[in-house]
């Protein structure tokens, strides 16, 4: 029995930085589709990831699988052209999300294996999460490429499980909520990966439940736990130890949709100006 739809996995890509000898994989991204107004059968597509994954870079490598073989193919995506960013950042500095429009026709002609999360039918906003019982305790999955675990022949994302730890605060201010928390360990490389709710068929009597897997947010970074060591002799702090607390910051779908809209407008203006 499948819990996560296959096309959810195919929509996840690894992001890397190329140097003369190899490519170092620094993060995760995923493809979303925005339906064109007035023509729901036509969509534009975007890679969504974190701001910090692309910060201070002028290009990034994106790895896809191939439809007809076990080979992979890397594409170089420019991030800056003539000194201007060709992607959109969320205007809130605390929302670690960017979107960049991609050329779907190029991927199709190259026979790259890919898919996308439809922003209308494959997602849950905070209001939709609240109304369908996707809240504290709901099981979730994170998809990504932690610790440089990127395939050279078949590039499938690593799946990890957890649960929503705290989302009540976000439910109380859905229009401005920056994030919520999940209990799912994240490591370098996981940044920018999708967070998926687990479909449920049972719930406490009289409470709502969601029987469909959906994209509910984008993973940003874990919250570190810091322990301070103090000298017995001087009573001064001598060392700070940092550990992964297991709690991870997730930005909701609402913020993803906002940055995709901004990128749609930016790319449209860029196209018109050419």
C-alpha positions in Angstrom: 0.0 0.0 0.0 1.5 3.3 -1.1 1.3 6.2 1.4 3.1 8.8 -0.7 2.0 9.2 -4.3 4.8 8.4 -6.8 4.7 11.7 -8.5 5.4 13.4 -5.1 8.8 11.7 -5.2 9.4 12.5 -8.8 8.9 16.2 -8.1 11.8 16.4 -5.7 15.3 17.5 -7.0 18.7 17.8 -5.5 20.5 21.1 -5.7 24.3 21.5 -5.8 27.3 23.7 -6.4 29.7 22.6 -9.1 33.5 23.0 -8.8 36.2 21.8 -11.2 36.4 18.3 -9.8 32.9 17.5 -8.7 29.5 18.7 -7.5 28.7 19.2 -3.9 25.1 18.8 -3.1 23.9 21.5 -0.7 20.1 21.3 -0.6 16.8 20.0 -1.9 14.1 21.6 -4.0 10.8 20.5 -5.4 8.7 21.4 -8.4 5.2 23.0 -8.1 2.7 23.8 -10.8 0.7 26.9 -11.0 -2.4 26.7 -13.2 -2.9 29.5 -15.7 -5.9 31.7 -15.0 -8.6 31.0 -17.5 -6.9 27.8 -18.7 -6.7 25.1 -15.9 -5.2 22.6 -18.4 -2.0 24.8 -18.7 0.5 25.3 -15.9 3.7 27.1 -15.3 6.3 25.3 -13.2 8.7 26.4 -10.5 11.5 25.0 -8.4 10.9 26.0 -4.7 13.6 25.8 -2.1 15.1 27.9 0.7 16.7 31.3 0.5 19.8 30.1 2.3 20.4 27.3 -0.3 20.9 29.9 -3.1 22.2 32.8 -1.1 25.3 34.4 -2.6 25.3 32.1 -5.6 24.9 33.1 -9.3 24.0 29.6 -10.4 23.0 26.2 -9.1 23.1 22.6 -10.4 19.8 20.7 -10.5 19.8 16.8 -10.9 17.0 14.9 -12.6 16.5 11.3 -13.5 16.0 10.1 -17.1 12.8 8.5 -18.2 14.4 5.8 -20.4 17.3 4.7 -18.3 18.9 4.7 -14.9 21.1 7.7 -15.8 20.8 11.1 -14.3 21.3 14.5 -15.8 22.4 17.8 -14.2 21.2 21.2 -15.4 22.8 24.5 -14.6 20.2 27.0 -13.5 21.3 30.6 -13.5 20.3 32.6 -10.5 21.7 36.0 -11.5 21.8 37.4 -15.0 23.5 40.8 -15.7 23.6 41.4 -12.0 19.8 40.8 -11.5 18.3 37.9 -9.6 16.1 35.7 -11.9 14.2 34.2 -9.0 11.9 35.6 -6.4 12.4 35.6 -2.6 9.5 35.8 -0.1 9.4 39.4 1.0 9.3 38.5 4.7 13.0 38.0 5.7 11.9 35.4 8.2 10.3 33.2 5.5 13.1 31.1 4.1 11.5 30.4 0.6 12.3 31.2 -3.0 10.8 30.2 -6.3 12.4 30.1 -9.8 10.4 29.5 -13.0 11.7 26.6 -15.1 11.5 25.6 -18.7 9.3 22.5 -18.7 9.6 22.0 -22.4 13.4 21.5 -22.1 12.9 18.8 -19.5 10.3 17.1 -21.7 12.5 17.2 -24.8 15.4 15.8 -22.8 13.2 13.0 -21.5 14.0 13.9 -18.0 11.8 12.2 -15.4 9.9 14.8 -13.3 6.6 15.7 -11.9 5.1 18.6 -9.9 2.9 19.3 -6.9 -0.2 21.0 -8.3 -0.7 24.1 -6.0 -4.5 23.7 -6.2 -5.1 19.9 -5.8 -1.9 18.6 -4.0 -1.6 21.1 -1.2 -3.2 22.1 2.1 -3.1 25.7 3.3 -3.2 26.4 7.0 -7.0 26.9 6.9 -7.4 23.6 5.1 -5.1 21.8 7.6 -7.1 23.2 10.4 -10.5 22.2 8.9 -9.4 18.7 8.1 -7.6 17.8 11.4 -4.0 18.1 10.2 -2.6 19.4 13.4 -0.5 18.5 16.5 0.3 14.8 16.4 -0.4 14.3 12.7 2.2 12.0 11.1 4.3 13.7 8.3 7.0 12.7 5.9 10.0 14.8 4.8 11.6 14.2 1.4 15.1 15.3 0.5 18.8 14.7 0.1 20.6 14.9 3.4 24.3 14.6 3.9 25.2 14.5 0.2 23.2 11.3 -0.3 22.5 12.0 -4.0 22.3 9.1 -6.5 24.6 8.9 -9.5 22.4 6.4 -11.4 18.9 6.9 -9.9 18.3 10.0 -7.8 15.5 9.2 -5.4 14.9 11.4 -2.3 15.4 10.1 1.2 12.1 9.8 3.1 12.0 10.4 6.9 9.0 10.4 9.2 7.8 12.5 12.1 4.8 14.4 13.3 3.6 18.0 13.6 4.8 19.3 17.0 3.2 22.7 17.1 0.9 24.5 14.6 -1.7 26.0 16.9 0.1 29.4 16.8 0.1 29.4 13.0 -3.7 28.5 12.9 -4.4 31.6 15.0 -2.8 34.0 12.4 -2.9 32.2 9.1 -2.4 35.3 6.9 0.9 36.2 8.6 2.1 32.9 10.1 5.8 32.4 9.2 6.2 28.7 10.2 5.2 25.8 12.3 7.2 23.0 13.9 7.6 19.3 13.1 9.4 16.6 15.0 11.5 15.2 12.2 15.3 15.3 12.2 16.9 17.3 9.4 20.5 17.5 8.4 22.5 19.5 5.9 21.0 18.8 2.5 17.5 18.5 3.7 16.9 22.2 3.4 14.2 23.1 1.0 12.5 19.7 0.9 8.8 19.2 0.9 6.8 18.1 4.0 3.9 15.8 3.4 1.0 14.9 5.7 0.2 11.2 6.1 -3.3 10.2 5.0 -5.5 8.9 7.8 -8.6 6.7 7.7 -9.3 6.8 11.5 -9.7 9.6 14.0 -11.3 10.4 17.4 -15.0 10.2 17.0 -16.5 13.6 16.1 -13.2 15.1 14.8 -12.2 15.7 11.2 -9.5 13.7 9.4 -7.7 13.9 6.1 -7.5 10.8 3.9 -5.2 12.2 1.3 -1.5 12.9 1.3 -0.7 16.6 0.5 2.1 19.1 0.5 1.8 21.1 3.7 5.0 23.0 3.7 8.7 23.4 3.0 11.5 22.4 5.5 13.9 25.1 6.5 16.2 24.1 9.3 16.4 22.3 12.6 16.3 24.2 15.9 19.7 23.6 17.7 20.0 22.7 21.3 22.9 24.5 23.0 24.5 23.2 26.2 27.0 25.5 27.9 30.0 24.0 29.8 31.2 26.1 32.8 34.6 25.8 34.5 34.3 24.7 38.1 37.4 26.8 39.0 36.6 30.1 37.3 32.8 29.7 36.9 33.3 31.0 33.4 31.7 29.5 30.2 34.4 27.4 28.5 32.5 25.7 25.6 29.1 25.6 23.9 28.0 22.2 22.6 25.4 22.3 19.8 23.1 19.3 19.0 20.2 18.7 16.7 17.0 19.0 18.8 14.9 17.1 16.3 12.5 20.0 16.0 12.4 21.5 12.5 11.0 24.7 11.2 8.5 24.4 8.3 7.1 27.2 6.3 3.4 26.6 5.3 2.0 26.2 1.8 0.5 29.7 2.1 3.9 31.2 2.0 4.9 29.0 -0.9 1.9 30.2 -2.9 2.8 33.8 -2.2 6.4 33.5 -3.5 5.2 31.6 -6.6 2.8 34.4 -7.4 5.7 36.9 -7.1 7.8 34.8 -9.4 5.0 34.5 -11.9 4.8 38.2 -12.1 8.6 38.7 -12.2 9.1 36.2 -14.9 6.2 37.6 -16.9 7.8 41.1 -16.8 11.2 39.7 -17.6 9.8 37.9 -20.6 7.9 41.0 -21.8 11.1 43.2 -21.5 13.2 40.9 -23.7 
